[in-house]
């Protein structure tokens, strides 16, 4: 079965799979996106770009660990 999935495409590295997984998760739950402006009181300020980068890197590390079969820490 694995031979059919990789036929003509070449083998994908674990890093590539982890990156695709991170993109999917980040896009689905909105990790790394600035908060949408809303009316009314907001208890939290907008996150800085550096904080978004840290969130995405932490998410990538967790995805890579999951792809490698390790246990992801929370």
C-alpha positions, 0 to 999 in steps of 0.5 A: 500500500505504501508503494502505491501512495509514493509511486512517482512522488518520491518519499516524503520526509517526516519534516514535510509531513509535520509541516503539512500537519502544522499548516492544517492544524494552524489553519483550522484552529487559527494558531498564529493569526492575529485576533479579529477585532471585536466591539466591546471590552477585550480582556487580552491585547493583540499578540505580537508577531514574535508571539505568533512565531513562537506559537507556530514553532511550538506547534511544529515541534509537537507535530514533528514529535507526533509524526515521529511516533513520540509523545507530544508534551503539552 
